[in-house]
Amino acid sequence: MSIYKRNFFELNTEEKEILQQYRELDSQVSIKGIVQRKNTVDLHMKMLELYRKGPFILNVNSYFPNNFLNDIELATKNADYNIKLEKFIELIDKDVNEREVLNFIRDNEAHFIIGSILCNHTLYGHHDRYIFQEFPLPPNHQADFLIVGRNSMGFHFLFIELENPSGKITLKDGAFGETIRKGIGQVNDWKHWLDKNFSTLINVFNKYKNPTENLPSEFYEYDSTRMEYVVIAGRRKDFNDKTYLLKRESAKNGIKIFHYDNIIDETKWLLKTCSY
């Protein structure tokens, strides 16, 4: 379920040296941020330099190294990410299905496109964020994506269902068509499953977590207020005033509906600001 072709649990010699330099600097700063030396600015500048030199440090120090959405790479790989976005737009401009979109994101390590939802549509994920593709809800369900993001109140969970970019998105009057209704039905199945089985997901999380970290209680104890749901289907041209009305009503019921052009717009903003 890693979103990277490489494994951040395995570092090469150069990376180990950079990580050691970082840890030596970090040891000079207490957990509460009380600096043990007078040269506060110098310490933090050196740490920032190491982050730019080795963004992998953020992955290694995170709860899920192979699923961490690294915001430093939004800047260091900005040109590459913009090319991936253009290819993504080219893809969904064709008559493709959900599976082809999922495969593109996986094969191109383009998870930042889905992660862009965090920019303007959630109140979490700005401090710490992870994304899991095809996350299992055993034995009968699977979320296309799960984003786990943190704010000052702890971690929150965003379950995402992708549907096709075209075909039976809405009816002539703008009502939800078969594709969107199918996505909402899938999400409702997840909701029912989570109500009864959320605590079992710790078995999944433990397979991918950093062995040096202990997961906080949000991963063990079910709290429905920490759960959010998204369905992505269709294009902007499929939505009219009635569709947007139904979209607002759906959001009140806990399921947000986006079209793919929403995601493209959010990704452009993400790559402009370089911050989730």
C-alpha positions as CSV (number, residue, x, y, z in Angstrom):
1,M,0.0,0.0,0.0
2,S,3.1,2.2,-0.2
3,I,2.6,5.3,-2.5
4,Y,6.3,5.3,-3.4
5,K,8.3,2.9,-5.6
6,R,11.1,3.2,-3.0
7,N,11.0,2.0,0.6
8,F,11.7,4.7,3.2
9,F,12.5,2.0,5.8
10,E,15.7,1.4,3.7
11,L,18.2,4.2,3.4
12,N,21.4,4.4,1.4
13,T,24.7,5.5,2.9
14,E,24.3,9.1,1.9
15,E,20.8,9.3,3.4
16,K,21.9,7.7,6.6
17,E,24.6,10.4,6.9
18,I,22.1,13.2,6.3
19,L,19.7,11.6,8.8
20,Q,22.5,11.4,11.4
21,Q,23.3,15.1,10.9
22,Y,19.6,16.0,11.4
23,R,19.3,13.9,14.6
24,E,22.4,15.5,16.0
25,L,20.9,19.0,15.4
26,D,17.5,17.8,16.7
27,S,19.1,16.5,19.9
28,Q,20.0,20.1,20.7
29,V,16.4,21.1,20.8
30,S,14.0,19.8,23.5
31,I,10.7,18.2,22.6
32,K,8.9,21.4,23.7
33,G,11.1,23.5,21.4
34,I,13.2,25.0,24.2
35,V,16.6,25.4,22.6
36,Q,19.5,24.2,24.7
37,R,21.9,26.5,22.9
38,K,22.0,30.2,22.3
39,N,22.3,30.0,18.5
40,T,18.5,29.3,18.0
41,V,18.4,30.7,14.5
42,D,21.5,28.9,13.3
43,L,20.1,25.5,14.5
44,H,16.8,25.9,12.7
45,M,18.4,27.2,9.6
46,K,20.7,24.2,9.5
47,M,17.7,21.9,10.0
48,L,15.9,23.6,7.2
49,E,18.9,23.2,4.9
50,L,18.9,19.5,5.7
51,Y,15.2,19.2,4.9
52,R,15.8,20.7,1.5
53,K,18.8,18.5,0.9
54,G,17.0,15.4,2.1
55,P,13.2,15.7,2.2
56,F,13.1,12.0,3.0
57,I,13.8,13.0,6.6
58,L,10.2,14.0,7.0
59,N,9.1,10.5,5.7
60,V,11.5,8.7,8.0
61,N,10.4,10.6,11.1
62,S,6.7,10.2,10.4
63,Y,4.1,7.6,11.5
64,F,3.8,6.1,8.1
65,P,7.0,6.8,6.1
66,N,5.8,5.1,2.9
67,N,2.5,7.0,2.9
68,F,3.5,10.4,4.0
69,L,2.5,13.4,1.7
70,N,5.7,15.4,1.7
71,D,5.1,19.1,1.3
72,I,8.8,20.0,0.8
73,E,8.7,17.9,-2.4
74,L,5.9,20.1,-3.7
75,A,8.7,22.7,-4.1
76,T,11.7,20.6,-4.9
77,K,9.8,18.5,-7.5
78,N,7.4,21.3,-8.6
79,A,8.2,21.1,-12.3
80,D,7.8,17.3,-12.3
81,Y,4.6,17.5,-10.4
82,N,3.2,20.0,-12.9
83,I,4.0,17.7,-15.8
84,K,2.2,14.9,-13.9
85,L,-0.8,17.1,-13.5
86,E,-0.9,17.9,-17.2
87,K,-0.8,14.2,-18.0
88,F,-3.6,13.6,-15.6
89,I,-5.7,16.2,-17.3
90,E,-5.0,14.6,-20.7
91,L,-6.1,11.3,-19.2
92,I,-9.4,12.3,-17.9
93,D,-10.2,14.3,-21.1
94,K,-10.4,10.9,-22.7
95,D,-13.1,8.3,-22.1
96,V,-11.5,6.5,-19.2
97,N,-12.9,4.7,-16.2
98,E,-12.2,4.8,-12.5
99,R,-9.6,1.9,-12.7
100,E,-7.5,3.8,-15.3
101,V,-7.5,6.9,-13.0
102,L,-6.4,4.8,-10.0
103,N,-3.7,3.1,-12.1
104,F,-2.4,6.5,-13.3
105,I,-2.1,7.9,-9.8
106,R,-0.4,4.7,-8.5
107,D,2.0,4.3,-11.4
108,N,3.0,8.0,-11.6
109,E,3.2,8.5,-7.8
110,A,0.7,11.3,-8.3
111,H,-1.1,11.0,-5.0
112,F,-0.6,14.7,-4.4
113,I,-3.4,15.2,-6.8
114,I,-5.9,13.5,-4.4
115,G,-4.1,15.1,-1.5
116,S,-4.9,18.5,-2.8
117,I,-8.4,18.1,-1.3
118,L,-6.8,19.0,2.0
119,C,-5.9,22.6,0.8
120,N,-9.4,24.2,1.0
121,H,-11.9,21.5,2.0
122,T,-10.7,20.3,5.3
123,L,-9.5,21.8,8.6
124,Y,-6.8,19.2,9.1
125,G,-3.8,17.8,7.3
126,H,-1.8,21.0,7.4
127,H,0.5,19.7,10.2
128,D,0.8,16.0,9.2
129,R,-0.8,14.0,6.5
130,Y,-0.8,10.5,5.0
131,I,-2.6,8.8,2.0
132,F,-3.3,5.1,1.5
133,Q,-4.5,3.8,-1.9
134,E,-7.1,1.1,-2.1
135,F,-7.3,0.9,1.7
136,P,-9.1,-2.4,2.9
137,L,-12.1,-2.5,5.0
138,P,-12.1,-6.3,5.5
139,P,-13.5,-8.5,4.2
140,N,-15.9,-6.9,1.7
141,H,-15.1,-3.3,1.3
142,Q,-12.2,-1.1,0.1
143,A,-11.8,2.7,-0.1
144,D,-10.1,4.0,-3.2
145,F,-8.2,6.4,-1.0
146,L,-7.9,7.1,2.7
147,I,-6.3,10.4,3.8
148,V,-5.3,10.7,7.4
149,G,-4.6,14.2,8.5
150,R,-3.8,16.0,11.8
151,N,-4.7,19.3,13.3
152,S,-4.5,20.6,16.9
153,M,-7.4,18.3,17.8
154,G,-5.7,15.1,16.6
155,F,-6.1,12.9,13.5
156,H,-9.0,12.8,11.2
157,F,-9.9,10.3,8.5
158,L,-11.1,11.1,5.0
159,F,-12.4,8.2,2.9
160,I,-12.6,8.8,-0.9
161,E,-14.5,7.0,-3.6
162,L,-13.5,7.6,-7.2
163,E,-16.1,7.2,-9.9
164,N,-15.7,7.6,-13.7
165,P,-15.0,11.1,-15.1
166,S,-17.8,10.6,-17.7
167,G,-20.9,8.6,-18.3
168,K,-24.2,8.7,-16.4
169,I,-23.0,11.4,-14.0
170,T,-26.2,13.5,-13.9
171,L,-29.7,13.4,-15.4
172,K,-31.0,16.0,-17.8
173,D,-32.4,18.0,-15.0
174,G,-29.2,17.9,-13.0
175,A,-30.2,15.3,-10.5
176,F,-27.5,12.8,-9.5
177,G,-27.1,10.1,-12.1
178,E,-26.2,6.4,-11.7
179,T,-22.5,7.1,-11.3
180,I,-22.8,9.5,-8.4
181,R,-25.6,7.5,-6.8
182,K,-23.3,4.4,-7.0
183,G,-20.5,6.3,-5.2
184,I,-22.8,7.6,-2.5
185,G,-24.1,4.0,-1.9
186,Q,-20.6,2.8,-1.6
187,V,-19.7,5.4,1.0
188,N,-22.9,4.6,3.0
189,D,-21.7,1.0,3.1
190,W,-18.4,2.2,4.5
191,K,-20.1,4.3,7.1
192,H,-22.1,1.2,8.4
193,W,-19.0,-0.9,8.4
194,L,-16.9,1.7,10.3
195,D,-19.6,2.1,12.9
196,K,-19.1,-1.5,13.9
197,N,-15.6,-2.3,12.9
198,F,-13.3,0.8,13.0
199,S,-11.2,-0.6,15.9
200,T,-10.1,-3.5,13.7
201,L,-8.4,-1.2,11.3
202,I,-5.5,-0.9,13.7
203,N,-4.4,-4.3,12.3
204,V,-4.1,-2.6,8.9
205,F,-2.4,0.5,10.2
206,N,0.2,-1.5,12.2
207,K,1.4,-3.2,9.0
208,Y,2.5,0.1,7.5
209,K,3.4,2.3,10.6
210,N,6.9,3.3,11.7
211,P,8.0,0.7,14.3
212,T,9.6,3.5,16.3
213,E,6.3,5.3,16.7
214,N,3.2,4.6,18.8
215,L,-0.1,5.5,17.1
216,P,-2.3,7.9,19.1
217,S,-5.8,6.9,20.4
218,E,-7.6,8.3,17.3
219,F,-6.4,5.1,15.5
220,Y,-8.0,2.8,18.1
221,E,-11.1,4.6,19.3
222,Y,-14.0,5.2,16.9
223,D,-15.2,8.8,16.8
224,S,-17.7,9.5,14.0
225,T,-16.9,13.2,14.1
226,R,-13.4,12.5,12.9
227,M,-14.7,10.7,9.8
228,E,-15.4,12.4,6.5
229,Y,-16.3,11.1,3.1
230,V,-15.8,12.2,-0.5
231,V,-17.1,11.0,-3.9
232,I,-15.3,12.3,-7.0
233,A,-17.2,11.9,-10.3
234,G,-17.8,13.6,-13.6
235,R,-16.7,17.0,-14.9
236,R,-17.8,20.6,-14.4
237,K,-20.0,20.5,-17.5
238,D,-22.1,17.7,-15.9
239,F,-23.1,19.9,-13.0
240,N,-25.9,22.6,-13.1
241,D,-27.7,24.6,-10.4
242,K,-29.7,21.6,-9.2
243,T,-26.6,19.4,-9.0
244,Y,-24.9,22.0,-6.8
245,L,-28.0,22.2,-4.6
246,L,-27.9,18.4,-4.2
247,K,-24.2,18.6,-3.6
248,R,-24.7,21.0,-0.7
249,E,-27.4,18.8,0.7
250,S,-25.2,15.8,0.5
251,A,-22.4,17.6,2.3
252,K,-24.8,18.3,5.2
253,N,-25.3,14.5,5.4
254,G,-21.5,14.0,5.6
255,I,-20.7,13.1,2.0
256,K,-18.9,15.7,-0.1
257,I,-19.3,15.5,-3.9
258,F,-16.6,16.8,-6.2
259,H,-16.1,16.7,-9.9
260,Y,-12.6,16.1,-11.4
261,D,-12.3,19.7,-12.4
262,N,-12.5,20.6,-8.7
263,I,-9.5,18.3,-8.1
264,I,-7.6,19.9,-11.0
265,D,-8.2,23.4,-9.6
266,E,-7.2,22.3,-6.1
267,T,-4.0,20.7,-7.5
268,K,-3.0,23.8,-9.4
269,W,-3.5,25.8,-6.1
270,L,-1.4,23.2,-4.2
271,L,1.5,23.4,-6.7
272,K,1.3,27.2,-6.6
273,T,1.4,27.5,-2.8
274,C,3.5,24.3,-2.1
275,S,1.5,23.7,1.0
276,Y,-1.2,21.2,1.9
